[in-house]
Every structure is written in C-alpha cells, then in structure tokens.
Amino acid sequence: MLLRPRTVDKKIVVFFLFLFSVSGSSMLSAAGTHDAPVLHTIHQLPPLWLVVPFILLLIMIATGPLFYHRFWERHYQKVATGLGGVVAVYYGFLMEHGPHALAHTLEEYLAFIALISSLFVVSGGILIRIERRGQPLVNGLLLLFGAVLSNLIGTTGASMLLIRPFMRINEGRLKAFHIVFFIFIVSNIGGGLTPIGDPPLFLGFLKGVPFFWVLSKVWLPWTVTVAGLVALFMLLDAKAGDPVKSSGEQGGGIMITGGKNFLYLAVIILAVFLDPAVISGFPSLQKLFHLPFGIRELILFAVSVAAYKTADHQALKGNEFNFEPIKEVAFLFIGIFATMIPALELIGAYASVHAGDFSVTVFYWMTGALSGVLDNAPTYLNFLAGALGKFGLDIGSSADIRSFAEGVASPVQGDVSSGIYLMAISIASVFFGAMTYIGNAPNFMVKNIAAQAEVDVPDFLEYIYKYSFPVLIPFFAVIWFMFFNH
C-alpha cells in the first residue's frame, strides 16, 4: 500500500514540533549531567543540531521499507551504525562528559540486548500448539493471558512465547489489526503491573520504588485499558470473518514441545535481579574491572548460547526460528541508543529546570509522548528526577523515592500528592511504548516475525496514523481524565 504524500508531510511536521519542544533547553546556561542517565552535575549541553541523526534514523526507519526497500534491507545496518557513529564521535572528542555518556550508553545497550536476545532464543525453542482455530473469544482470551504473563516474564518474553501460536491458530484469516493489537496488549500495556514487566518499572524498583507499589496503584488503569482493548479487538475480530476450518481434530488442548526451555526462562528472570542495587554487596564487574557489562549480562548471554545449542530441533523448525528479527533489532537499536543521547540530555535538562511548573497532566503526556519515540527507560528516569525535584526530593536517595511513592504533599497549594505523579509517569512510560514500532523492543521483533510469515503488517507510518493514534490516544485520554485530571 502506497502512502499518501500528505501523511509523510504530517510526520515531518511532528519531527519539527519535537525539535521545537526541546530547543528551549539548548538555551540554558547550566544543567545537570547524565548519570544513569539522570542529570546531576553541571556540564555543557549538546548543540541542537546533534538531534538530527536521531531524527534522520527515525525517518529512514519509517520510509525505508516503503520507498527504497531494497537499499534499506541491504544497508540498514550501515545507516544505523553510521548515524550513531556521528553522535559517538562528537561526544567522544568534543564533549567534556562525552566519554562517560558513551560508556554508560554502551552498558545500557549491552544489558538491553543481553536480555532480549536470551528471551528471543529461549522462547524460540518452545513450540506451543493450541488445538483451536482462531475466533474472537479464543483470541481475546489469549491476548488477556499474554497481558498477565508479560508481568511475570516481561513483555519481550510473553511476546516471543505467544506470537507464533497466535498467528498459527489464525492462519488463513490473519489481518493487520491482529498483529497490531497483539503489540498493544502483550508487547506493551500488559507489562504495566510489575517491575519485571517493563524496563522503566524495573529501573524504578532499583531506585527504591517498592516492588508491589505499581500493582497496588496501577491495577485499575491497567484493567480499564486492557479490558477495553481486548473488547475492541474482539469486535473487530468478529467482523473479520469465520475461522478457517481445519481438517484435523480441534479438541481445544495445548501441546508444548521444548518444555525444558522453561527452566532457561526461570534462570533469565532470576538473573534480572542480580544487581548491586537489589542484592547488597553483589559484585559489580563495571566497578571492579571497568567492564561495560556485569555478571547478569554474562549469565544471559550464556543462557542464549546454551538454549540454542540444546534446543529441540522440532520446536525450532515448528517456529521457523531464525536470527533475523533479533539481528534487525540489534543493529537498529544500537543506532537508536547512540543517536538519542543528545535528545535525552536536552529533554532531561528542560525537565529538571521546568519541573516546578509542570502539573501531573504535563508529566503524563510528556512522559508518554517521548516514551513512544525514545527509549522509555531513561525517559522515565528523567521525568522521575524532575518530579522528585518538584517535591524537594533526590533521585539518588532510596528513602526519598520510597517517601515519594507513599505520597508527599505538594509544595504547590491545590496540587496532588507525589504518588499521583509517580503513577502518571509509570503508566505513561509503559503504555505509550505501543505508539510506534520503536517504542519498545518487542514491537519491532513481533513485526519482523509476522512479516517473515508473510502476514499483512502495517508499515511504520501506517501503524501510527491508522492504528496507534485513533485507537490508543482515546484510551489514554480516558485514563488521564479518570485519574490525572486534577
């Protein structure tokens, strides 16, 4: 399907609006440094033009598969690493704090790729066959189950485990909206209840947010959104036509091949918590040997190798397993991680300076809008730091963060307590990740797996203007009106 020119124009306008939104921060004479990755100490801000490589990469991700797909398929690795290299060279040689920022970004990237690679390989060795044909009730229950499961094994784990069975039971009747709603519910919003579910919430847990705080505060918005999306999906699915009849028996059972990989999955979840911030005194290879990875990453990479070497060949064959989806994610996101460094610093500086003027509504929509196009984990931390500063608290203090979560009275008369701010930032950083394919890593992986199966998958821009904006924004507006319209 060819995209109409005016749609491309609108996308370009959005990018210019994004530029305008951060341009004010480049005028500041002082700001904090990006330290894990929140701004603390004063340093120079990057020039505004250094955001251009990030914008170019987003534009090419959006337009490449549409208008120059052969070039893009052959050279997307060079494009991503080349644009990332522009930012890396500038930071490495022309920014005083640049080497530190690059080293920290490399640590984040290796942690990111270690986790999603291990989940991708392990889940690829588990073949799930559901002896039912796709129909609205079956599909709706599967999406609901995936939403719950994503809180136990993460959105990446749940997505990789269930996308193939979901496509298999709907073979012959799959439409683009099937894949899109899977991304909405399983790959993003479903993981909003626990720190395991999505990276921003895990970072909040590492900083001091109590583990079960998210579940206690977010369960109602989560239920409203997930239930609403599942209901809407089932209505669309009912209009998609009757399920394709199968010549085989459809007893409703579930067959699992490669079940031993669930043990690997348990190792991955346990390894996630092997962090000095969780286990006091746990050794840090970064501090001891100045390495860009830790024991957790070594374990995750080892699990990836072991899981692939010992995988059930029937499971791999049944899943049509190959490394192309994770390869594409690895190359594109190394470019995204590198090019978004200046964008995050400019946004972080702006948020830290103007947080006192931000209402809970501003925190909700700004965190959400930027989580859709930037890595939602550092976006979460930057706005969390800004919100803490608004209440006179420090993100470096676990005690301050616990107090912030429990609820501190606002210094502004008539304002809401701090707990509402944390709730808004938490919901927005997770839920809005569904707005684009790059909002969360499993989005791109699900898209790639579906495309390899020759399923009708919307392109980058079509996903936004045809699905995420008209479907998700009304839901997010309802959540804002119900919980944050103070």
Secondary structure, 3 states (H helix, E strand, C coil): CCCCHHHHHHHHHHHHHHHHHHHHHHHCCCCCCEECCEECCCCCCCCHHHHHHHHHHHHHHHHHHHHCHHHHHHHHHHHHHHHHHHHHHHHHHHCCCHHHHHHHHHHHHHHHHHHHHHHHHHHHCCEEEECCCCCHHHHHHHHHHHHHHHHHHHHHHHHHHHHHHHHHHCCCCCCHHHHHHHHHHCCCHHHCCCCCCCHHHHHHHHHCCCCCHHHHHHHHHHHHHHHHHHHHHHHHHHHCCCCCCCCCCCCCCEEEECCCHHHHHHHHHHHHCCCCCCCCCCCCHHHHHCCCCCHHHHHHHHHHHHHHHCCCHHHHHHCCCCCHHHHHHHHHHHHHHHHHHHHHHHHHHHHHHHHHHCCHHHHHHHHHHHHCCCCHHHHHHHHHHHHHHHCCCCCCCHHHHHHHHHCCCCCCCCCCCHHHHHHHHHHHHHHHHHHCCCCCHHHHHHHHHHHHCCCCCCCHHHHHHHHHHHHHHHHHHHHHHHHCCC
